[in-house]
Structures are given as structure tokens and as C-alpha cells.
Amino acid sequence: MLAAAAGASLAFGHGPAQASPFGELAGPGEKLTISAAKHEDGTPGHIRNLIGPDGGVGAFTAEGFPVHLHSPRIDLKALKLDYDGETGIIDAAGDVELAREGVYARSGEMLYNAETGEITFLDSPEVEQLEEGQYTRFWGMDRLYLTQNEDGSTEIRLVGGEEIHCDFLPASQAPERLLASAGSRNPGEEGGNGGGQLGALGDELRITTRAGSGGEEPTVLINTTAEGELKLFRAEGAVSLDGDDLRLRSDVLEFDGQRERLEALHDVYVMRDNIEADCGRLQYDLPTETITLTINPIVRLDQDTQYLVISNLDMYRIIRNPDGTTTTDAVGDQPTYEIEEKTPPPDEPEDTSPVEIQIDSEEDIERIR
């Protein structure tokens, strides 16, 4: 079937799966419509559909400005949409935008495997999600792979790019397009970040992953349960975490959602309140607000004009108490405490740049003299 018109369209009904390769993407049993609008130069959009001997879709191509795939479950726009019946791959290319309940994504290209359900976003993808009081945004990567397992759990892999950004923000910061797509879902309390397990690290949490010291691509792995809860977050590269009152740098950062424990490994730097430290391993137990530093920790306590430096440690523990105070515990064969004076900042250089003087009259000249 070939259609060419200013607004060519194709609708799939509730037929068998092979009648619509887009069925799982749009939602099983949902009515699906694909349209191809004309281009800015007036070139009509077109849809080309190849029907196989068994009545199934063997190949499909749609081009328009844009091509629009719509069902009650999903809204997809692109400049071109292809389906290959042999591989089972749907390829959306050119200014791709995908919106579904509480999720918005855009990229240069999106591949969807109609048989396995795996989705791949290519060419600088950006994905936003709004759920249970938390607005989450992933951006800066080259590629994003999303796989849904048979048990309903989901695996997301972010790979490549100069910097991969994972932002966990209050729902109130979500853009209007995401609030609209969330529909009846509860976006959470205004201004809060209580929906995510990482919310204990602050209302605004930003995790950035750059290439490792050996030039390895930055990677982020995210696993969620069938209920949408964060099961695992793991970032590898040059990783930085910035929360309301916590700064962390490491080569590996992993959050175990079931144990509610954050772990940083290799070349770790941490700063919280007036305490900063370097070590090889950090573990942060969120329910008890306890940070444990091991593998050659060196700790510095900021005391206004000087630092108290603690070394020769096997372990250093930082506990934030319910009343807001902090308890520390230094453990080792011979912990050493040293005072290190702060180096005062250099004096501001005197400004010797010429001053412009405007002379408008003889009186101005007399005043200068």
C-alpha cells in the first residue's frame, strides 16, 4: 500500500500482533494511528507498507514533517519511521520525541526491537521522568539502552559522551510537557523530593560521570523493580555527586536501593559540613545517616583558621545524630592528629588601570589643576 498526501495516515486496529509491528510499543490491544504531515517545502508526507504473503507487515516506511505515531499509551514523533520485518526493528530518525505517561525522551534516533522490547536511543538522547514526587533527568550521553525483563523490572544503560548527567530534582522543577504527560499519576508534594530513595541525600541531587583516567567511556547502569523502585544505580568513570550538603568524587559510585546504601570506590574524596576526607572506599548507610571511610582514610576538620588533620587510620566514621549534631569515630593502631595552618588567600592586587576623566568645560580643567 502506498499513500502520498499532505497528511497521509495509517491506523492499526485490534488485529493480531503480526498485523501491527508497533503493537507492543503502542500498547497491546490499543488503537494505533500513524500520520505523515507534509514538509515545510510543501513536499507531501508518505507512507509505504509492504504486506507479506501471510498478511503480516514485511516492511514499513513513513516520512513526513513530522511522522506521528499515536495511541492512548504513547506519542512518538520523528522525520522518518522504518520497520524491517526480517529483523523486527523499528527505526525512528530525525528530531525524535517520545512521550508516554510520566516520561519524555528526545534524540536523533530511536531503535525499537518489536520482539525483545529493547529500546535504544542514539545521537545525544535526553530522557526525563516524573514519578512519586521526583523529577529525574538523564542527559549528555551518546547512547541509552532500555530493556524490560520478563519479571517487569527495567535495566537502563547510559553510555559515552563527554559528561553523563543524572539529575534527581523536586517534582516542582518538572517542565510543563512532563506534567501534562503524567496525567493521573501523582507527581508528589510541591517542592519535595520524597519519592526517590536517593531523596535522603537532598532535595536536589546531581551525579555527573566523565571519562575515566584511562580514557574509558563513562557508563551509568540503572535497575528498577517492576513497581518502579530504584534497585541499583552504578556509575563508572570520573564520578561526582553534589547534594544539598554532600559532595563526593570517586571512580565508581553505586547505590543499593534495597539496602539503602551508597558506596564509592577508588580515589574517593568527600566533603560534608566541616569535614573533608580522602580514602579508597566510602560507605554511606542512609537510614542511620552513617558514613564509614576505609582504605587509608585521611580526614581534615575545618576549624576556621586551621585544619585538624587525622591520619594513620584503619577507619573513620561520621554519624549525623537526630538532633543535628555529628559524632565521629577514628579507629587505627595509632591515629595521628596534626594541626595544619590555613594558607591565607593572596591580597587583592591594587587596581592601577587608568581612569577615564570626562572634561566638559574650563571649570573641569581648573578642578583638575
DAGIPE-V76161 format. One record per pair of residues at least 24 apart in sequence whose C-alpha atoms are under 8 Angstrom apart, sorted by the first residue. I is the first residue (numbers start at 0). GAP is how many residues later the second one is. D is the distance in whole Angstrom. If there is no record, write none. Layout:
BEGIN
i->I gap->GAP d->D
i->I gap->GAP d->D
END
This chain:
BEGIN
i->0 gap->47 d->6
i->0 gap->48 d->5
i->0 gap->49 d->7
i->0 gap->50 d->8
i->1 gap->44 d->7
i->1 gap->45 d->6
i->1 gap->46 d->5
i->1 gap->47 d->6
i->2 gap->43 d->6
i->2 gap->44 d->5
i->2 gap->45 d->6
i->3 gap->40 d->6
i->3 gap->41 d->6
i->3 gap->42 d->4
i->3 gap->43 d->7
i->4 gap->32 d->8
i->4 gap->33 d->7
i->4 gap->39 d->5
i->4 gap->40 d->6
i->4 gap->41 d->6
i->5 gap->30 d->8
i->5 gap->31 d->6
i->5 gap->32 d->5
i->5 gap->37 d->8
i->5 gap->38 d->5
i->5 gap->39 d->6
i->6 gap->28 d->6
i->6 gap->29 d->5
i->6 gap->30 d->4
i->6 gap->31 d->6
i->6 gap->37 d->7
i->6 gap->38 d->6
i->7 gap->27 d->5
i->7 gap->28 d->5
i->7 gap->29 d->7
i->7 gap->37 d->6
i->7 gap->38 d->6
i->7 gap->39 d->7
i->8 gap->24 d->7
i->8 gap->25 d->5
i->8 gap->26 d->4
i->8 gap->27 d->6
i->8 gap->38 d->7
i->9 gap->24 d->5
i->9 gap->25 d->6
i->9 gap->37 d->8
i->17 gap->38 d->5
i->17 gap->39 d->7
i->18 gap->36 d->7
i->18 gap->37 d->5
i->18 gap->38 d->6
i->19 gap->36 d->8
i->19 gap->37 d->7
i->20 gap->36 d->7
i->20 gap->62 d->8
i->20 gap->67 d->8
i->20 gap->93 d->6
i->21 gap->68 d->8
i->21 gap->92 d->7
i->23 gap->90 d->7
i->23 gap->93 d->8
i->24 gap->49 d->8
i->24 gap->89 d->7
i->24 gap->92 d->8
i->25 gap->44 d->7
i->25 gap->45 d->6
i->25 gap->46 d->8
i->25 gap->47 d->6
i->25 gap->48 d->6
i->26 gap->44 d->8
i->26 gap->46 d->6
i->26 gap->47 d->8
i->29 gap->41 d->7
i->29 gap->42 d->7
i->29 gap->43 d->8
i->30 gap->40 d->6
i->30 gap->41 d->8
i->31 gap->37 d->7
i->31 gap->38 d->6
i->31 gap->39 d->5
i->32 gap->35 d->8
i->32 gap->36 d->6
i->32 gap->37 d->5
i->32 gap->38 d->7
i->33 gap->33 d->7
i->33 gap->34 d->5
i->33 gap->35 d->4
i->33 gap->36 d->6
i->34 gap->32 d->6
i->34 gap->33 d->5
i->34 gap->34 d->7
i->35 gap->26 d->7
i->35 gap->27 d->6
i->35 gap->28 d->4
i->35 gap->29 d->7
i->35 gap->30 d->6
i->35 gap->31 d->4
i->35 gap->32 d->6
i->36 gap->27 d->5
i->36 gap->28 d->5
i->36 gap->29 d->6
i->36 gap->30 d->6
i->37 gap->26 d->6
i->37 gap->27 d->6
i->37 gap->28 d->8
i->38 gap->25 d->6
i->38 gap->26 d->5
i->38 gap->27 d->8
i->39 gap->25 d->7
i->56 gap->28 d->7
i->57 gap->26 d->7
i->57 gap->27 d->4
i->57 gap->28 d->7
i->58 gap->24 d->5
i->58 gap->25 d->5
i->58 gap->26 d->5
i->59 gap->24 d->7
i->72 gap->27 d->6
i->72 gap->28 d->7
i->73 gap->24 d->7
i->73 gap->25 d->6
i->73 gap->26 d->5
i->73 gap->27 d->8
i->74 gap->24 d->5
i->74 gap->25 d->6
i->87 gap->25 d->6
i->87 gap->26 d->5
i->87 gap->27 d->6
i->88 gap->24 d->5
i->88 gap->25 d->6
i->89 gap->24 d->7
i->98 gap->82 d->7
i->99 gap->81 d->6
i->99 gap->82 d->8
i->100 gap->80 d->5
i->100 gap->81 d->5
i->100 gap->82 d->7
i->100 gap->84 d->8
i->101 gap->27 d->6
i->101 gap->28 d->5
i->101 gap->29 d->7
i->101 gap->76 d->6
i->101 gap->77 d->7
i->101 gap->79 d->5
i->101 gap->80 d->4
i->101 gap->81 d->7
i->101 gap->83 d->7
i->102 gap->24 d->7
i->102 gap->25 d->6
i->102 gap->26 d->5
i->102 gap->27 d->7
i->102 gap->75 d->7
i->102 gap->78 d->7
i->102 gap->79 d->7
i->103 gap->24 d->5
i->103 gap->25 d->6
i->103 gap->73 d->8
i->103 gap->74 d->6
i->103 gap->77 d->8
i->116 gap->30 d->7
i->116 gap->31 d->7
i->117 gap->27 d->7
i->117 gap->28 d->6
i->117 gap->29 d->5
i->117 gap->30 d->7
i->118 gap->26 d->6
i->118 gap->27 d->5
i->118 gap->28 d->7
i->119 gap->24 d->6
i->119 gap->25 d->5
i->119 gap->26 d->6
i->120 gap->24 d->7
i->123 gap->37 d->8
i->127 gap->50 d->8
i->128 gap->49 d->7
i->129 gap->41 d->7
i->129 gap->44 d->7
i->129 gap->48 d->7
i->129 gap->49 d->7
i->129 gap->52 d->7
i->129 gap->57 d->6
i->130 gap->51 d->8
i->130 gap->54 d->7
i->130 gap->55 d->7
i->130 gap->56 d->6
i->130 gap->57 d->7
i->130 gap->64 d->7
i->131 gap->53 d->8
i->131 gap->54 d->6
i->131 gap->55 d->5
i->131 gap->56 d->5
i->131 gap->62 d->7
i->131 gap->63 d->5
i->131 gap->64 d->7
i->132 gap->37 d->7
i->132 gap->38 d->5
i->132 gap->53 d->7
i->132 gap->54 d->5
i->132 gap->55 d->3
i->132 gap->56 d->6
i->132 gap->57 d->8
i->132 gap->59 d->6
i->132 gap->60 d->5
i->132 gap->61 d->6
i->132 gap->62 d->5
i->132 gap->63 d->8
i->133 gap->34 d->7
i->133 gap->35 d->6
i->133 gap->36 d->5
i->133 gap->37 d->5
i->133 gap->53 d->7
i->133 gap->54 d->7
i->133 gap->58 d->7
i->133 gap->59 d->5
i->133 gap->60 d->7
i->133 gap->61 d->5
i->133 gap->62 d->6
i->134 gap->33 d->6
i->134 gap->34 d->5
i->134 gap->35 d->6
i->134 gap->36 d->5
i->134 gap->37 d->8
i->134 gap->38 d->7
i->134 gap->39 d->6
i->134 gap->58 d->8
i->135 gap->30 d->7
i->135 gap->31 d->6
i->135 gap->32 d->5
i->135 gap->33 d->6
i->136 gap->28 d->8
i->136 gap->29 d->6
i->136 gap->30 d->5
i->136 gap->31 d->7
i->137 gap->26 d->7
i->137 gap->27 d->6
i->137 gap->28 d->5
i->137 gap->29 d->7
i->138 gap->25 d->6
i->138 gap->26 d->5
i->138 gap->27 d->7
i->139 gap->24 d->5
i->139 gap->25 d->6
i->140 gap->24 d->8
i->150 gap->75 d->7
i->151 gap->73 d->7
i->151 gap->74 d->4
i->151 gap->75 d->8
i->152 gap->70 d->7
i->152 gap->71 d->6
i->152 gap->72 d->4
i->152 gap->73 d->4
i->152 gap->74 d->8
i->152 gap->75 d->8
i->153 gap->69 d->6
i->153 gap->70 d->5
i->153 gap->71 d->7
i->153 gap->72 d->7
i->154 gap->66 d->7
i->154 gap->67 d->6
i->154 gap->68 d->5
i->154 gap->69 d->7
i->155 gap->65 d->6
i->155 gap->66 d->5
i->155 gap->67 d->6
i->156 gap->62 d->7
i->156 gap->63 d->6
i->156 gap->64 d->5
i->156 gap->65 d->6
i->157 gap->61 d->6
i->157 gap->62 d->5
i->157 gap->63 d->7
i->158 gap->58 d->7
i->158 gap->59 d->6
i->158 gap->60 d->5
i->158 gap->61 d->7
i->159 gap->51 d->8
i->159 gap->57 d->5
i->159 gap->58 d->5
i->159 gap->59 d->7
i->160 gap->49 d->8
i->160 gap->56 d->7
i->160 gap->57 d->7
i->161 gap->48 d->6
i->161 gap->49 d->7
i->161 gap->56 d->8
i->162 gap->45 d->6
i->162 gap->46 d->6
i->162 gap->47 d->5
i->162 gap->48 d->7
i->162 gap->55 d->7
i->163 gap->44 d->6
i->163 gap->45 d->5
i->163 gap->46 d->7
i->163 gap->54 d->7
i->163 gap->55 d->8
i->163 gap->56 d->8
i->164 gap->41 d->7
i->164 gap->42 d->6
i->164 gap->43 d->5
i->164 gap->44 d->7
i->165 gap->40 d->6
i->165 gap->41 d->5
i->165 gap->42 d->6
i->166 gap->37 d->8
i->166 gap->38 d->6
i->166 gap->39 d->4
i->166 gap->40 d->6
i->167 gap->25 d->8
i->167 gap->30 d->8
i->167 gap->31 d->8
i->167 gap->35 d->8
i->167 gap->36 d->6
i->167 gap->37 d->5
i->167 gap->38 d->6
i->168 gap->24 d->6
i->168 gap->34 d->6
i->168 gap->35 d->5
i->168 gap->36 d->6
i->169 gap->33 d->6
i->169 gap->34 d->7
i->195 gap->33 d->8
i->195 gap->34 d->8
i->196 gap->33 d->7
i->196 gap->60 d->7
i->196 gap->63 d->7
i->199 gap->86 d->7
i->200 gap->42 d->6
i->200 gap->43 d->7
i->200 gap->44 d->8
i->200 gap->45 d->7
i->201 gap->41 d->5
i->201 gap->42 d->5
i->201 gap->43 d->7
i->202 gap->40 d->8
i->202 gap->41 d->7
i->203 gap->39 d->6
i->203 gap->40 d->6
i->204 gap->36 d->7
i->204 gap->37 d->6
i->204 gap->38 d->5
i->204 gap->39 d->7
i->205 gap->35 d->6
i->205 gap->36 d->5
i->205 gap->37 d->7
i->206 gap->32 d->7
i->206 gap->33 d->6
i->206 gap->34 d->4
i->206 gap->35 d->6
i->207 gap->31 d->6
i->207 gap->32 d->5
i->207 gap->33 d->7
i->208 gap->26 d->7
i->208 gap->27 d->7
i->208 gap->28 d->6
i->208 gap->29 d->6
i->208 gap->30 d->4
i->208 gap->31 d->6
i->209 gap->27 d->6
i->209 gap->28 d->5
i->209 gap->29 d->6
i->210 gap->26 d->5
i->210 gap->27 d->6
i->211 gap->24 d->8
i->211 gap->25 d->4
i->211 gap->26 d->5
i->211 gap->39 d->7
i->212 gap->24 d->8
i->212 gap->25 d->7
i->228 gap->28 d->8
i->229 gap->27 d->6
i->230 gap->25 d->6
i->230 gap->26 d->4
i->230 gap->27 d->6
i->231 gap->24 d->5
i->231 gap->25 d->6
i->232 gap->24 d->8
i->244 gap->27 d->6
i->244 gap->28 d->7
i->245 gap->24 d->7
i->245 gap->25 d->6
i->245 gap->26 d->5
i->245 gap->27 d->8
i->246 gap->24 d->5
i->246 gap->25 d->7
i->259 gap->25 d->6
i->259 gap->26 d->6
i->259 gap->27 d->7
i->260 gap->24 d->5
i->260 gap->25 d->6
i->261 gap->24 d->8
i->273 gap->27 d->6
i->273 gap->28 d->5
i->273 gap->29 d->8
i->274 gap->24 d->7
i->274 gap->25 d->6
i->274 gap->26 d->5
i->274 gap->27 d->6
i->275 gap->24 d->5
i->275 gap->25 d->7
i->287 gap->31 d->8
i->287 gap->32 d->8
i->288 gap->30 d->6
i->288 gap->31 d->6
i->288 gap->32 d->8
i->289 gap->27 d->7
i->289 gap->28 d->6
i->289 gap->29 d->5
i->289 gap->30 d->7
i->290 gap->26 d->6
i->290 gap->27 d->5
i->290 gap->28 d->6
i->291 gap->24 d->6
i->291 gap->25 d->4
i->291 gap->26 d->6
i->292 gap->24 d->6
i->304 gap->36 d->7
i->304 gap->37 d->6
i->305 gap->33 d->7
i->305 gap->34 d->6
i->305 gap->35 d->4
i->305 gap->36 d->5
i->306 gap->32 d->6
i->306 gap->33 d->5
i->306 gap->34 d->6
i->306 gap->35 d->7
i->307 gap->29 d->7
i->307 gap->30 d->6
i->307 gap->31 d->5
i->307 gap->32 d->6
i->308 gap->27 d->8
i->308 gap->28 d->6
i->308 gap->29 d->5
i->308 gap->30 d->6
i->308 gap->31 d->7
i->309 gap->25 d->7
i->309 gap->26 d->5
i->309 gap->27 d->5
i->309 gap->28 d->7
i->310 gap->24 d->6
i->310 gap->25 d->5
i->310 gap->26 d->7
i->311 gap->24 d->6
END
